Amino acid sequence: MLLHKVELKEYGKGVKADFVHSENVTVAFWSIPEGTSLPAHDHPHEQIVNLREGEFELTVGNETERLTSGSVVVIPSGIVHSGRAVTQCRVIDTFHPVREDFAFSAD
């Protein structure tokens, strides 16, 4: 099965994601409740953020931007980033290479 539904408690109460993995990329479909803060972190994966619904405040490096529906941001690998859902948000993130840490078993 390629689609995995999980609740990611480490990101905050109510944060949910569906993951699709191919040989080279991971696509994450996030549902993030209003007011949820995502902690500063970095990873070796290049990340493309596509905000589908809502408003999201994203900090990449030293730059903070308020994203609205339809916004797309590329986060290079190894760059510290964090965020906060200003409203209820739906986000599609694409990661290259595959996020092995998001490769959950289909329980």
N, C-alpha and C positions, 0 to 999 in steps of 0.2 A: 504494500500500500504506500502511495506517495504522499498522501495528505495526512498530517498528524495534527490533532486538536489537543491543545494543552492550556492550562492556566499557569502562568509564570509568576509565582508568588514573590520571587525576589525582586520583581519590578514594581510591585504594588498590588493592592487588593483590587481585583476585578480586571486586571490586565490579562487579555487572552490573545492567543495567536494560533494560526494555522500555518503549517510549513509544507513546502513542496521542495524536494531536493532532486537535482539532476546530477550528472557526473561532475559538473563544474560550478554550479551555482545553487544557492539556497534562496527561495523567495518566501518571505514572511508576510502574512496578512494579519495585522495587529488591530485589536480593538482596545482603546485606551480611554479609561474614564476621565471626565473633567477633573482637573486639579492634580492629576498624577504626575509626579516628578520622576524622571529617569536619571539615575546617578551618572556622574562623569565617568567615562570609561574609554578605552581604546581597544582595538583588536587588529590583527594583521589582514583583515578582509577589507577590500574596497566595498563601499556601501552606497547604494542609490536609494534615497528616500523619496517616496511619492505620496504626498498627503492627499487622500481621496475625499475626506470629509472633516470639517472642523477647523479649529485654529490651534497651532502648535508653535511654541517658542523653542527654537533649536539653537544651541550654541555649538559651534564647530571651531576649535582652537580658541581664539580670542574674539570671534565675531558671533553676535547673537542676532537672529532674524526671526520675525514672526511670519510663520507660514500660514497660508490659507489654502482652501481646497484647490487642487490642481498644481500646487507648488512642487518642484522637483529640485533636490539638492544632491550633489555628489560629495561623499566624504571619503577622502583618500585613506589608504591603510595607515594605521599607526597614529592617527590624529585623535586627540581627546575630544569627545563630544558628549553633550547631555541635552536634556529637554524637559519640557513641561507642557502637558495638555491644558490649554486655556479653556477649551470646551471638549466635549466628547469627541474623540478622533478615531478615524479609520486610516491606517497607514499601510502602504505596501513597501517593504524593504527588499532590495535585491542585494545579495552578498556574493562576492567572488574572492577566493574560492569558497567551496562548500563550508558552511558552519557546522562542523562536526559536533560542537556543543549543543546544537539545536536538533540533532538527529536522534529524536526520541523513538523508542520502540512503540509499535502500534498496539498498545494495551487496550 
